[in-house]
Amino acid sequence: MGRPIRFLLDGEVRELSDIDPTLTVLNLLRYHLRRTGTKEGCAEGDCGACTVVLGEEVEDFVRFRAVNACILFAPMLDGRALFTVESLAREGALHPVQQALVEQHGSQCGFCTPGFVMSLYARQRDSRPWHTSSLKDELAGNLCRCTGYGPILAAAESMGPDPHADEIYALNRALHAIQPTESLTIEHKGRRYFAPRTADEFAELVEANPDAIILAGGTDVGLWVTKQQRVLPTIISLNEVREFKLMTGKDFTRFGAAVRYDDAHWLLEKHHHPEFGELLRRVGGRQVRNLGTICGNIANGSPIGDMPPALIAAGATLVLRKGSIRREMPLEDYFLAYGKQDRLRGEFVEAVIVPKIPQGRIFKLSKLSKRFDQDISAVCLGFSVGVEADRVTDARIAFGGMAATPKRATACEAALTGQPWTHETVEAAAIALAQDFTPLSDMRASAAYRLEAAQNMIRRAFLESGGVARVLDAEAVAYG
């Protein structure tokens, strides 16, 4: 038997041994620890009723993250601090977050309230000045079906300071004391879970267990357990490998396999292009972005993943590794067919390399979905065009949701390249999309709607990049 899982709960060290590695934190809390304040609403990371907060040691400080307990596996608590709604009130006095919700009448049936409390608590404890976002963005991963969001937002704006802020130093010391120095291995009733601590050890495990499930944030894998009731015989987690959490580079950024959306957000938005920031804030809710990874969104090969079209348009390169052997490829070449990627048995996605967008290049990202927040895209566009002397020099245009894989629109690109950057050229390029794609109809959109929407996205990219003025000038000349 390997070492136990060790984590902090309300400042006290807890240990877990001989557990099912796919036991969710939600079920751990409700059925094993009898902490029933954390609720199950959707069991897929959408509604936020199960929100808890994780405290992680990051360099010399503690990072607080709101996460969905319903899709978080218990072994992922190892070396972390867990906070639930029961953690907040002290000596009969409500925490300021809770008190604000009471005073602003921010609860009716109350089922969603613990989740809102914990999302606001995480925001209060993790107020990084370099990463600001609106309250609506922070709460987009929490749904309420009776109170309405006005009173909840009012509570968020009026809540007082955290009375436990001075406990951060003790928490930091306690977290440091439980940081594992050896890899975690769990074997339970024929199921195995590995959490290696080095990239080499991880690569060896994946090569030796080519059928194992690679676990990053669990925002997809968690649903396999909660929704599909799948049995996962072997899981290899990359979350404890420090090398996989690094973001490095000067004229490009190399995002390791464990870099989460939220960690990448600021760098992509400020150092690559603001369009990345607008796209990332629509990838799930805060809880999903606090767990999900950039590379995980690529590795699963979904035709409607949000990141591949954007990264393909940016000219990203994928780094794959098997044992000690690495290979690189243009990201668009990774996707072969629906459910099939250019990844060998025992090979894994180690990183994605994203070049910085050159100054003056036209770069636009668009996502179309039924809801603005917390929704899967029907169509997603990555649009990158170079223009010199009013003529298109090159184009990289990629779509998600238009084919069985994320795919470049080569006919559209050809219709643009070498042509004047005008409304007529863009219109021809938009029409050329019909040569690139024969989309399918499904619950999110019909084939005809998808094609028309994609064409309009091309037109919009032109108009938003100064094309409105060009169209108006042309009309002024035409009509005198």
C-alpha positions as CSV (number, residue, x, y, z in Angstrom):
1,M,0.0,0.0,0.0
2,G,1.3,3.5,-0.9
3,R,1.3,6.6,1.2
4,P,-2.1,8.2,2.2
5,I,-3.6,11.2,0.6
6,R,-3.0,14.1,3.0
7,F,-4.9,17.4,2.9
8,L,-6.1,20.2,5.2
9,L,-9.7,20.6,6.2
10,D,-10.4,23.6,8.4
11,G,-6.7,23.7,9.2
12,E,-6.5,20.1,10.4
13,V,-4.6,17.4,8.6
14,R,-6.8,14.7,7.2
15,E,-5.6,11.4,5.6
16,L,-7.3,9.1,3.2
17,S,-6.3,5.6,2.5
18,D,-7.7,2.7,0.5
19,I,-10.3,4.7,-1.3
20,D,-11.7,4.5,-4.8
21,P,-9.5,6.8,-6.9
22,T,-12.6,8.1,-8.7
23,L,-14.5,9.0,-5.5
24,T,-15.5,12.6,-6.0
25,V,-14.8,15.3,-3.4
26,L,-18.6,15.9,-3.4
27,N,-19.3,12.3,-2.3
28,L,-16.4,12.3,0.1
29,L,-17.8,15.4,1.8
30,R,-21.5,14.3,1.9
31,Y,-21.2,10.5,2.6
32,H,-17.8,10.1,4.3
33,L,-17.3,13.4,6.2
34,R,-21.0,14.3,6.6
35,R,-20.5,17.8,5.3
36,T,-23.9,18.1,3.5
37,G,-23.7,21.9,2.9
38,T,-22.1,21.1,-0.5
39,K,-24.9,20.2,-2.9
40,E,-25.2,18.2,-6.0
41,G,-27.1,19.9,-8.8
42,C,-25.9,18.8,-12.2
43,A,-22.9,16.4,-11.5
44,E,-21.1,17.8,-14.5
45,G,-19.5,21.1,-13.4
46,D,-22.1,23.4,-14.8
47,C,-24.4,24.7,-12.0
48,G,-21.9,25.5,-9.2
49,A,-24.0,24.2,-6.4
50,C,-21.1,21.9,-5.3
51,T,-18.5,24.7,-5.3
52,V,-15.7,24.3,-2.7
53,V,-12.4,26.2,-2.4
54,L,-8.9,24.7,-2.7
55,G,-5.9,26.4,-1.2
56,E,-2.7,25.5,-3.1
57,E,0.9,26.3,-2.2
58,V,2.3,28.3,-5.2
59,E,5.9,29.4,-4.7
60,D,5.7,31.4,-1.4
61,F,2.0,32.1,-1.2
62,V,-1.4,30.3,-1.1
63,R,-3.6,30.4,-4.2
64,F,-7.3,30.0,-3.5
65,R,-9.4,28.5,-6.3
66,A,-13.2,27.8,-6.5
67,V,-13.7,24.4,-8.0
68,N,-16.5,22.0,-8.7
69,A,-16.5,19.2,-6.1
70,C,-18.8,17.0,-8.3
71,I,-16.1,16.3,-10.9
72,L,-13.0,16.6,-8.7
73,F,-11.5,13.3,-7.6
74,A,-10.5,12.8,-4.0
75,P,-6.8,12.1,-4.8
76,M,-6.6,15.6,-6.3
77,L,-6.8,17.0,-2.7
78,D,-3.3,15.7,-2.0
79,G,-1.1,18.5,-0.5
80,R,-3.9,21.0,-0.6
81,A,-6.3,22.8,1.8
82,L,-10.1,22.2,1.4
83,F,-12.7,24.8,2.4
84,T,-16.4,24.1,2.4
85,V,-19.4,26.3,3.4
86,E,-19.1,24.8,6.9
87,S,-15.6,26.3,7.2
88,L,-16.7,29.9,7.2
89,A,-18.8,30.8,10.2
90,R,-17.0,31.1,13.5
91,E,-18.4,31.0,17.1
92,G,-21.9,31.5,15.8
93,A,-21.0,34.6,13.7
94,L,-21.6,34.4,9.9
95,H,-18.7,35.1,7.6
96,P,-19.1,38.5,5.8
97,V,-19.9,36.7,2.6
98,Q,-22.7,34.9,4.2
99,Q,-23.9,37.9,6.1
100,A,-24.0,40.0,2.9
101,L,-26.2,37.4,1.2
102,V,-28.6,37.5,4.2
103,E,-28.8,41.3,4.3
104,Q,-29.3,41.6,0.5
105,H,-31.9,38.8,0.4
106,G,-29.7,36.8,-1.9
107,S,-31.3,33.4,-1.2
108,Q,-34.7,31.9,-1.6
109,C,-34.8,28.1,-1.8
110,G,-31.2,28.1,-0.7
111,F,-30.0,25.1,-2.8
112,C,-27.5,27.2,-4.8
113,T,-26.5,29.5,-1.9
114,P,-23.5,27.4,-0.6
115,G,-22.0,27.4,-4.0
116,F,-22.4,31.2,-4.4
117,V,-20.9,31.7,-0.9
118,M,-17.8,29.6,-1.8
119,S,-17.3,31.4,-5.1
120,L,-17.4,34.7,-3.4
121,Y,-15.2,33.5,-0.6
122,A,-12.6,32.4,-3.2
123,R,-12.7,35.7,-4.9
124,Q,-12.3,37.5,-1.6
125,R,-9.3,35.4,-0.5
126,D,-7.6,35.4,-3.9
127,S,-7.8,39.1,-4.9
128,R,-4.8,39.2,-7.2
129,P,-4.4,42.8,-8.4
130,W,-2.9,41.8,-11.7
131,H,-5.9,39.7,-12.7
132,T,-9.2,41.6,-12.4
133,S,-12.6,40.5,-13.8
134,S,-16.1,41.5,-13.2
135,L,-18.3,40.0,-10.5
136,K,-20.5,38.5,-13.3
137,D,-17.5,36.7,-14.7
138,E,-16.6,35.4,-11.3
139,L,-20.1,34.0,-10.7
140,A,-20.8,32.8,-14.3
141,G,-20.2,29.2,-13.1
142,N,-23.0,29.5,-10.5
143,L,-26.6,29.2,-11.5
144,C,-29.7,30.4,-9.5
145,R,-33.2,29.5,-10.6
146,C,-35.3,31.5,-8.2
147,T,-33.6,34.4,-6.5
148,G,-32.3,36.2,-9.6
149,Y,-28.8,37.5,-9.7
150,G,-29.4,41.1,-8.7
151,P,-29.5,40.5,-4.9
152,I,-26.5,38.1,-5.2
153,L,-24.4,40.7,-7.1
154,A,-25.5,43.3,-4.6
155,A,-24.2,41.1,-1.8
156,A,-20.9,40.6,-3.6
157,E,-20.5,44.3,-3.8
158,S,-21.3,44.9,-0.2
159,M,-19.5,42.1,1.6
160,G,-17.0,43.1,4.3
161,P,-13.3,42.2,4.5
162,D,-12.3,38.6,5.3
163,P,-11.9,38.4,9.1
164,H,-9.6,35.4,8.7
165,A,-7.1,37.1,6.5
166,D,-4.4,37.0,9.2
167,E,-4.6,33.2,9.2
168,I,-2.9,33.0,5.8
169,Y,0.6,32.7,7.3
170,A,-0.4,29.8,9.5
171,L,-2.1,28.2,6.5
172,N,0.9,28.6,4.3
173,R,3.1,26.9,6.9
174,A,0.6,24.1,7.4
175,L,0.4,23.6,3.6
176,H,4.1,23.5,3.3
177,A,4.4,20.9,6.0
178,I,2.1,18.5,4.1
179,Q,3.6,18.9,0.6
180,P,4.4,15.4,-0.7
181,T,8.0,14.5,-1.4
182,E,7.1,11.2,-3.1
183,S,4.7,10.1,-5.8
184,L,1.2,9.0,-4.9
185,T,0.1,5.5,-5.9
186,I,-3.4,4.1,-5.1
187,E,-4.6,0.6,-5.7
188,H,-8.2,-0.2,-4.8
189,K,-10.2,-3.1,-6.0
190,G,-8.4,-3.5,-9.3
191,R,-8.2,0.3,-9.9
192,R,-5.0,2.2,-10.0
193,Y,-4.1,5.9,-9.6
194,F,-0.7,7.3,-10.2
195,A,0.4,10.9,-9.4
196,P,4.1,11.1,-10.3
197,R,6.1,14.2,-9.4
198,T,8.6,14.4,-12.3
199,A,8.1,14.6,-16.1
200,D,10.4,11.6,-16.7
201,E,8.4,9.4,-14.2
202,F,5.1,10.5,-15.8
203,A,6.4,9.7,-19.3
204,E,7.6,6.2,-18.2
205,L,4.2,5.5,-16.6
206,V,2.3,6.5,-19.7
207,E,4.6,4.5,-22.0
208,A,4.2,1.4,-19.7
209,N,0.4,1.9,-19.4
210,P,-0.7,3.1,-22.9
211,D,-4.4,2.5,-22.1
212,A,-4.4,4.5,-19.0
213,I,-6.5,7.7,-18.7
214,I,-4.4,10.8,-18.4
215,L,-5.9,13.1,-15.9
216,A,-5.4,16.9,-15.9
217,G,-8.2,19.0,-14.6
218,G,-10.8,16.3,-14.8
219,T,-13.4,18.7,-16.4
220,D,-14.0,16.0,-19.0
221,V,-12.9,12.8,-17.2
222,G,-15.0,13.6,-14.2
223,L,-18.2,13.4,-16.4
224,W,-17.2,10.0,-17.6
225,V,-17.6,8.8,-14.0
226,T,-20.6,10.9,-12.9
227,K,-22.6,10.8,-16.1
228,Q,-21.5,7.7,-18.0
229,Q,-20.7,5.6,-14.9
230,R,-17.5,4.5,-16.6
231,V,-15.0,2.4,-14.7
232,L,-11.5,3.8,-15.2
233,P,-9.0,1.0,-14.4
234,T,-5.8,3.1,-14.5
235,I,-5.4,6.8,-14.1
236,I,-2.2,8.8,-14.4
237,S,-2.4,12.3,-13.1
238,L,-0.1,15.0,-14.4
239,N,-1.1,17.6,-11.8
240,E,1.8,17.1,-9.5
241,V,4.5,17.5,-12.2
242,R,6.0,20.9,-11.7
243,E,7.6,21.0,-15.2
244,F,4.1,20.7,-16.7
245,K,2.9,23.8,-15.0
246,L,5.5,26.1,-16.5
247,M,4.9,28.9,-19.0
248,T,8.1,29.9,-20.7
249,G,9.4,31.8,-23.7
250,K,10.0,35.3,-25.1
251,D,8.7,35.6,-28.7
252,F,6.5,32.6,-28.0
253,T,5.0,30.9,-24.9
254,R,5.4,27.2,-24.2
255,F,2.4,26.1,-22.1
256,G,3.0,22.9,-20.2
257,A,0.5,20.1,-20.1
258,A,-0.8,21.1,-16.6
259,V,-1.2,24.9,-17.2
260,R,-4.8,25.8,-16.4
261,Y,-7.0,28.2,-18.3
262,D,-7.0,30.6,-15.5
263,D,-3.2,30.6,-15.2
264,A,-2.8,31.1,-18.9
265,H,-5.5,33.9,-19.1
266,W,-3.4,36.9,-18.1
267,L,-0.4,35.9,-20.2
268,L,-2.4,35.1,-23.4
269,E,-4.4,38.3,-23.0
270,K,-1.6,40.7,-22.2
271,H,1.4,39.3,-24.0
272,H,-0.2,37.6,-27.0
273,H,-3.5,39.3,-27.9
274,P,-6.5,40.8,-26.1
275,E,-8.8,38.5,-28.2
276,F,-7.5,35.6,-26.1
277,G,-8.8,37.2,-23.0
278,E,-12.3,37.6,-24.4
279,L,-12.4,34.0,-25.5
280,L,-11.0,32.5,-22.3
281,R,-13.6,34.3,-20.1
282,R,-16.2,32.3,-22.0
283,V,-14.6,28.9,-21.5
284,G,-16.8,27.3,-18.8
285,G,-17.2,29.2,-15.6
286,R,-14.5,30.2,-13.1
287,Q,-14.6,26.8,-11.5
288,V,-13.9,25.0,-14.8
289,R,-11.1,27.4,-15.7
290,N,-9.5,26.9,-12.3
291,L,-9.1,23.1,-13.2
292,G,-9.2,22.7,-16.9
293,T,-6.0,22.9,-19.0
294,I,-5.1,24.3,-22.4
295,C,-3.4,21.1,-23.4
296,G,-6.3,19.0,-22.1
297,N,-8.7,20.9,-24.4
298,I,-6.4,20.0,-27.3
299,A,-5.6,16.4,-26.3
300,N,-9.3,15.3,-26.1
301,G,-9.7,16.1,-29.8
302,S,-13.2,17.6,-29.5
303,P,-14.5,19.2,-32.7
304,I,-16.1,21.9,-30.6
305,G,-13.2,22.7,-28.2
306,D,-12.8,26.4,-27.7
307,M,-9.0,26.6,-27.8
308,P,-7.9,24.7,-31.0
309,P,-9.3,27.2,-33.6
310,A,-7.7,30.1,-31.8
311,L,-4.4,28.4,-31.4
312,I,-4.4,27.1,-35.0
313,A,-5.0,30.6,-36.2
314,A,-2.1,31.8,-34.0
315,G,0.2,29.2,-35.6
316,A,0.7,27.0,-32.5
317,T,2.9,24.0,-32.5
318,L,2.1,20.9,-30.5
319,V,4.8,19.0,-28.5
320,L,4.2,15.2,-28.1
321,R,6.3,12.9,-25.9
322,K,6.7,9.1,-25.7
323,G,9.3,8.1,-23.1
324,S,12.3,10.3,-23.8
325,I,11.4,10.9,-27.5
326,R,9.7,14.2,-28.4
327,R,8.2,15.3,-31.7
328,E,6.5,18.5,-32.8
329,M,3.8,19.2,-35.3
330,P,1.6,22.1,-36.4
331,L,-1.5,21.9,-34.2
332,E,-3.9,21.5,-37.1
333,D,-2.1,18.3,-38.1
334,Y,-2.9,16.6,-34.8
335,F,-6.6,16.2,-35.6
336,L,-7.0,13.4,-38.1
337,A,-10.7,12.4,-37.9
338,Y,-13.6,12.4,-35.4
339,G,-12.2,10.8,-32.2
340,K,-8.8,10.2,-33.8
341,Q,-5.6,12.1,-33.3
342,D,-2.0,11.8,-34.4
343,R,-0.9,10.4,-31.0
344,L,0.9,7.1,-30.7
345,R,0.2,4.5,-28.0
346,G,2.0,5.6,-24.9
347,E,2.4,9.1,-26.2
348,F,1.0,12.3,-24.6
349,V,0.7,16.0,-25.2
350,E,3.5,17.6,-23.2
351,A,3.1,21.2,-24.3
352,V,1.7,23.6,-26.8
353,I,3.9,26.4,-28.2
354,V,2.1,29.6,-29.1
355,P,3.9,32.4,-31.0
356,K,3.1,36.0,-30.1
357,I,0.8,37.7,-32.6
358,P,2.9,40.3,-34.6
359,Q,2.1,43.9,-34.2
360,G,-0.4,45.1,-36.8
361,R,-1.7,41.6,-37.7
362,I,-5.5,41.3,-37.9
363,F,-6.4,38.7,-35.3
364,K,-10.0,37.9,-34.3
365,L,-11.6,35.2,-32.2
366,S,-15.3,34.5,-32.1
367,K,-17.5,32.0,-30.3
368,L,-21.2,31.4,-31.0
369,S,-23.3,29.6,-28.4
370,K,-26.8,29.7,-27.1
371,R,-25.7,31.3,-23.8
372,F,-22.8,33.8,-23.5
373,D,-21.4,32.2,-20.4
374,Q,-20.8,28.5,-19.5
375,D,-21.9,27.0,-22.8
376,I,-20.5,24.8,-25.5
377,S,-19.9,26.5,-28.8
378,A,-21.9,25.8,-31.9
379,V,-19.3,27.5,-34.1
380,C,-15.9,28.9,-33.0
381,L,-13.5,30.9,-35.2
382,G,-9.8,31.7,-35.2
383,F,-9.0,34.4,-37.8
384,S,-5.5,35.7,-38.5
385,V,-4.6,37.8,-41.5
386,G,-1.6,39.7,-42.6
387,V,-2.2,42.9,-44.6
388,E,0.4,45.0,-46.3
389,A,-0.3,48.0,-48.6
390,D,-4.0,47.1,-48.4
391,R,-3.3,43.6,-49.8
392,V,-3.6,40.3,-47.9
393,T,-0.2,38.6,-47.6
394,D,-1.3,35.5,-45.8
395,A,-4.2,34.0,-43.9
396,R,-4.7,31.4,-41.2
397,I,-8.4,30.7,-40.6
398,A,-9.7,27.8,-38.5
399,F,-13.1,26.8,-37.3
400,G,-14.5,24.5,-34.6
401,G,-18.0,23.0,-34.9
402,M,-18.0,23.0,-38.7
403,A,-16.4,19.5,-39.3
404,A,-15.5,16.3,-37.4
405,T,-12.3,18.1,-36.2
406,P,-11.1,21.6,-35.7
407,K,-10.0,22.5,-39.2
408,R,-8.4,25.2,-41.3
409,A,-10.6,26.8,-44.0
410,T,-8.1,26.5,-46.9
411,A,-10.5,27.7,-49.7
412,C,-11.4,30.7,-47.6
413,E,-7.7,31.4,-47.0
414,A,-6.9,31.1,-50.7
415,A,-9.7,33.5,-51.6
416,L,-8.1,36.1,-49.4
417,T,-4.4,35.6,-50.0
418,G,-2.9,38.0,-52.5
419,Q,-6.2,39.9,-52.9
420,P,-7.0,43.5,-51.9
421,W,-8.3,43.9,-48.4
422,T,-11.8,45.0,-49.4
423,H,-15.4,44.1,-48.8
424,E,-15.6,42.3,-52.1
425,T,-12.6,40.1,-51.3
426,V,-14.0,39.2,-47.9
427,E,-17.4,38.5,-49.4
428,A,-15.8,36.0,-51.8
429,A,-13.9,34.4,-49.0
430,A,-17.0,34.0,-46.9
431,I,-18.8,32.3,-49.8
432,A,-15.8,30.0,-50.3
433,L,-16.4,28.5,-46.8
434,A,-19.0,26.3,-48.5
435,Q,-16.1,24.6,-50.3
436,D,-14.3,24.0,-46.9
437,F,-17.1,22.7,-44.8
438,T,-20.3,20.5,-44.9
439,P,-21.4,21.0,-41.3
440,L,-23.8,18.7,-39.5
441,S,-27.1,19.5,-37.8
442,D,-27.4,18.7,-34.1
443,M,-29.0,20.0,-30.9
444,R,-26.9,23.2,-31.0
445,A,-27.4,24.3,-34.5
446,S,-28.5,23.2,-38.0
447,A,-26.1,22.7,-40.8
448,A,-27.5,25.8,-42.7
449,Y,-27.3,27.9,-39.6
450,R,-23.7,26.9,-38.9
451,L,-22.6,27.7,-42.4
452,E,-24.3,31.1,-42.5
453,A,-23.0,31.9,-39.0
454,A,-19.4,31.0,-40.1
455,Q,-19.7,33.3,-43.1
456,N,-21.0,36.1,-41.0
457,M,-18.1,35.6,-38.6
458,I,-15.7,36.2,-41.5
459,R,-17.6,39.4,-42.5
460,R,-17.6,40.5,-38.9
461,A,-13.8,40.0,-38.6
462,F,-13.4,42.3,-41.6
463,L,-15.8,45.0,-40.3
464,E,-14.2,45.0,-36.8
465,S,-10.7,45.4,-38.2
466,G,-11.5,48.7,-39.9
467,G,-13.7,47.4,-42.6
468,V,-16.6,49.5,-41.6
469,A,-14.7,52.6,-42.7
470,R,-13.7,51.0,-45.9
471,V,-17.3,50.0,-46.8
472,L,-18.6,53.5,-45.9
473,D,-15.8,55.1,-48.1
474,A,-16.7,52.9,-51.0
475,E,-20.4,53.7,-50.6
476,A,-19.6,57.4,-50.5
477,V,-17.7,57.2,-53.7
478,A,-20.4,55.1,-55.4
479,Y,-23.2,57.5,-54.4
480,G,-21.3,60.7,-54.7
